Amino acid sequence: MLTPQIRESASRSVLCWLATADESGQPNVSPKEIFAVVDSTHIAIANIASPNSARNVMSNARVCVSFIDVFVQKGYKVTGIARNVTQQDVEFSRWVEPLRAMAGPRFPIHSVVLVQAVAVEPILAPSYRLYAAETAEHSQVASAMQTYGVKPLRDV
């Protein structure tokens, strides 16, 4: 389900967005900086400063994770079932390992929100769908760089 293409897309994304809901159904969306697609069915997300996300997962396991390359304007939406793996859990070291490699000593990882993927859908900017014949990744990148005020390294 989480193919090498999806793993590559996730690695190009600076953040993922974790959508959870509490026991009453109130939604919460929170950016996560430290995350990894760890195998073909799981995404591990570091709980660094997210007590609401961790609490929500414990009362309502249904979640959605999205990540995009903001320049190419493509990514994926993963819906799944999550659990909060705490430091006391026997499996904690397995799931936290790739996250610690990313976080280093700078960020404390209190727990790991482990998402088992149930469904995956691509996320595309509307231009790719509405103007497919005239929309290419290089033009999307150029447009996004202009919007964000980013200059290519060769121009710096």
PENORBEL-V875641 format. One record per residue. N is the residue number from 1. PHI is phi in whole degrees, 0 to 359 (NA if undefined). Layout:
BEGIN
N;PHI
N;PHI
END
This chain:
BEGIN
1;NA
2;268
3;288
4;304
5;297
6;291
7;300
8;297
9;299
10;298
11;292
12;271
13;265
14;287
15;228
16;242
17;242
18;256
19;258
20;231
21;218
22;280
23;297
24;270
25;95
26;291
27;285
28;215
29;240
30;220
31;286
32;231
33;272
34;249
35;206
36;206
37;279
38;264
39;199
40;286
41;228
42;235
43;242
44;256
45;234
46;287
47;268
48;263
49;213
50;229
51;298
52;293
53;298
54;298
55;295
56;298
57;298
58;290
59;257
60;211
61;283
62;284
63;222
64;222
65;239
66;229
67;210
68;220
69;275
70;293
71;276
72;287
73;65
74;222
75;185
76;217
77;246
78;243
79;260
80;190
81;247
82;244
83;218
84;266
85;269
86;269
87;298
88;279
89;288
90;300
91;274
92;306
93;298
94;298
95;277
96;278
97;308
98;295
99;285
100;297
101;299
102;279
103;279
104;62
105;281
106;291
107;244
108;281
109;257
110;284
111;199
112;238
113;274
114;259
115;253
116;265
117;294
118;248
119;211
120;227
121;227
122;288
123;247
124;229
125;299
126;306
127;303
128;297
129;272
130;281
131;230
132;304
133;293
134;248
135;252
136;229
137;304
138;297
139;288
140;295
141;298
142;300
143;295
144;295
145;297
146;295
147;301
148;275
149;69
150;262
151;256
152;302
153;305
154;295
155;267
156;276
END
